[in-house]
Amino acid sequence: FGVSDKITIGPRVSYRRYNYGYYGLTSRDYHSSIFNISFRGDYHYGAHIPALPDQLDLYGGLSLGYSVWSDKYDWYKSRDGLYLTLQAGARWYFNNNWGANAEVSTGSFTGLEIGLSYRF
């Protein structure tokens, strides 16, 4: 949701599953399932750089959320809890509503996300 032309906020829900394969252990299923719910805020700073095309949206921000982990191992360690994540991303709108995006994040869920965005 747009708070201003440069600030957006909103909820986020995500699910991740990791499968681990170990040679010789075909009878066991090792995996982690992670369900996250968070609230995020982003500052869109691309307009501060006049040389960038209008289709490019650059942003950075914070997410605060709660994650629930479910592990299936011979041992179990709970990792449920609050998390804080920094994110930075770029989005290229190829028409008025649709864009391709890439986002990197740090903190509890370090990684790269690649996907599509829809602007209402």
C-alpha positions as CSV (number, residue, x, y, z in Angstrom):
1,F,0.0,0.0,0.0
2,G,1.3,3.4,-0.9
3,V,1.7,5.8,2.0
4,S,3.3,8.4,-0.3
5,D,4.9,8.3,-3.7
6,K,8.2,7.0,-2.2
7,I,7.0,4.9,0.8
8,T,5.0,1.6,0.7
9,I,3.9,-0.7,3.6
10,G,2.1,-4.0,3.6
11,P,1.7,-7.5,4.9
12,R,3.6,-10.5,3.5
13,V,3.0,-14.2,3.9
14,S,5.4,-16.8,2.6
15,Y,6.2,-20.5,2.7
16,R,9.5,-22.3,2.1
17,R,10.4,-25.9,2.1
18,Y,13.9,-27.3,2.0
19,N,14.7,-30.9,1.2
20,Y,18.0,-32.4,2.2
21,G,19.5,-35.4,0.5
22,Y,22.0,-37.6,2.2
23,Y,23.7,-40.5,0.3
24,G,22.8,-43.9,1.6
25,L,19.8,-42.7,3.7
26,T,17.1,-43.3,1.2
27,S,14.6,-44.5,3.8
28,R,14.6,-41.2,5.6
29,D,13.0,-37.9,4.6
30,Y,15.0,-34.8,5.8
31,H,13.2,-31.5,5.3
32,S,12.3,-28.2,6.9
33,S,9.1,-26.3,6.3
34,I,9.0,-22.6,7.2
35,F,5.8,-20.4,7.3
36,N,6.3,-16.7,7.7
37,I,4.0,-13.8,8.3
38,S,5.4,-10.3,8.4
39,F,4.8,-6.6,7.9
40,R,7.2,-4.7,5.6
41,G,8.0,-1.1,4.8
42,D,10.0,0.1,1.8
43,Y,11.5,3.4,0.6
44,H,11.5,3.7,-3.2
45,Y,14.6,5.8,-4.1
46,G,14.9,5.4,-7.8
47,A,13.2,8.7,-8.5
48,H,16.2,10.4,-6.8
49,I,18.4,9.3,-9.7
50,P,17.3,11.2,-12.8
51,A,19.3,9.1,-15.3
52,L,17.2,6.0,-14.5
53,P,14.3,5.0,-16.8
54,D,10.8,5.4,-15.4
55,Q,10.2,1.7,-15.7
56,L,12.8,0.9,-13.1
57,D,11.8,0.9,-9.4
58,L,14.6,0.7,-6.8
59,Y,13.7,0.2,-3.2
60,G,15.0,-0.9,0.2
61,G,13.4,-1.5,3.6
62,L,12.7,-3.6,6.7
63,S,10.4,-6.5,7.5
64,L,9.4,-7.5,10.9
65,G,7.7,-10.9,11.3
66,Y,7.1,-14.2,12.9
67,S,8.2,-17.6,11.5
68,V,7.1,-21.1,12.4
69,W,9.6,-23.9,11.5
70,S,8.8,-27.5,11.2
71,D,11.8,-29.8,10.9
72,K,11.8,-33.6,10.3
73,Y,15.1,-35.0,11.5
74,D,16.4,-37.5,14.0
75,W,16.8,-34.5,16.2
76,Y,14.5,-31.5,16.5
77,K,15.3,-28.0,17.4
78,S,12.6,-25.3,17.5
79,R,13.4,-22.1,15.6
80,D,10.0,-20.4,15.9
81,G,10.2,-16.7,16.7
82,L,10.3,-13.1,15.7
83,Y,12.7,-11.9,13.0
84,L,13.9,-8.7,11.5
85,T,15.1,-8.6,7.9
86,L,16.6,-5.9,5.7
87,Q,15.7,-6.0,2.0
88,A,16.8,-4.2,-1.2
89,G,15.3,-4.8,-4.6
90,A,14.7,-3.7,-8.2
91,R,11.6,-4.0,-10.2
92,W,11.3,-3.4,-14.0
93,Y,7.7,-2.7,-15.2
94,F,7.3,-3.9,-18.7
95,N,3.7,-2.4,-18.9
96,N,1.5,-0.3,-16.6
97,N,0.7,-3.2,-14.2
98,W,3.3,-6.0,-14.6
99,G,6.9,-6.1,-13.6
100,A,9.8,-8.5,-13.1
101,N,11.6,-8.1,-9.7
102,A,14.7,-9.3,-7.9
103,E,15.2,-8.8,-4.2
104,V,18.0,-9.6,-1.8
105,S,17.5,-9.9,2.0
106,T,19.7,-10.2,5.1
107,G,18.9,-11.4,8.6
108,S,17.0,-14.5,9.4
109,F,16.3,-15.3,5.7
110,T,19.3,-14.3,3.7
111,G,18.8,-14.9,0.0
112,L,17.7,-13.8,-3.4
113,E,14.1,-13.8,-4.6
114,I,13.1,-13.5,-8.3
115,G,9.6,-13.1,-9.4
116,L,6.7,-11.1,-10.9
117,S,4.9,-8.0,-9.4
118,Y,1.5,-6.7,-10.1
119,R,0.6,-3.0,-9.5
120,F,-3.1,-2.2,-8.9
